[in-house]
Amino acid sequence: MFLEAIVERFNCTGFLYRELLLSLQG
């Protein structure tokens, strides 16, 4: 489904973004 693909991609990018923020803060 199209929505599922968007949500899955958002979860992946959101995880990478969180890792990036943690690495910058730490």
Backbone bond lengths (Angstrom), bond angles and torsions (degrees), N, CA, C in turn:
res aa  C-N    CA-C-N  psi(-1)  N-CA   C-N-CA  omega(-1)  CA-C   N-CA-C  phi
1 M - - - 1.468 - - 1.528 109.71 -
2 F 1.315 115.95 149.86 1.465 120.47 -176.06 1.525 110.93 -66.44
3 L 1.328 117.55 -44.27 1.462 120.73 -179.45 1.510 111.43 -62.33
4 E 1.308 116.47 -40.29 1.470 120.09 -179.19 1.522 110.78 -61.98
5 A 1.338 116.70 -37.73 1.465 120.47 179.14 1.526 110.19 -65.12
6 I 1.333 116.54 -39.88 1.472 120.51 179.84 1.520 110.38 -66.35
7 V 1.323 116.52 -44.31 1.464 120.50 -179.29 1.518 110.72 -64.06
8 E 1.332 116.10 -41.58 1.470 120.37 -179.42 1.521 110.40 -64.25
9 R 1.335 115.82 -42.35 1.465 119.95 179.42 1.525 110.23 -66.89
10 F 1.334 117.18 -38.00 1.462 120.98 179.69 1.520 110.64 -65.55
11 N 1.333 116.39 -39.29 1.463 120.27 178.48 1.521 110.58 -64.02
12 C 1.325 117.05 -39.16 1.462 121.31 -179.64 1.521 110.38 -67.04
13 T 1.329 116.86 -48.86 1.459 120.47 -179.75 1.516 110.62 -66.81
14 G 1.325 116.99 -35.60 1.457 120.71 179.00 1.522 110.46 -63.97
15 F 1.334 116.94 -38.06 1.463 121.61 178.60 1.515 110.16 -65.89
16 L 1.338 116.63 -44.93 1.471 120.69 179.65 1.521 110.35 -65.04
17 Y 1.329 116.72 -38.70 1.461 121.09 -179.79 1.526 110.20 -64.98
18 R 1.340 116.38 -40.51 1.469 120.83 178.86 1.523 110.23 -65.64
19 E 1.328 116.65 -41.37 1.470 120.59 177.86 1.519 110.35 -62.34
20 L 1.335 116.46 -39.26 1.459 121.13 179.98 1.530 110.52 -65.39
21 L 1.329 117.00 -43.12 1.462 120.62 178.92 1.520 110.79 -63.69
22 L 1.326 117.13 -42.06 1.459 120.71 -179.86 1.522 110.68 -64.47
23 S 1.316 116.83 -39.66 1.468 119.96 -179.48 1.530 110.04 -68.72
24 L 1.319 117.38 -34.08 1.464 120.48 179.31 1.528 111.00 -72.07
25 Q 1.333 116.73 -39.87 1.460 120.71 -178.95 1.524 111.14 -73.08
26 G 1.352 115.83 -37.81 1.454 120.11 -176.26 1.509 110.43 -76.85
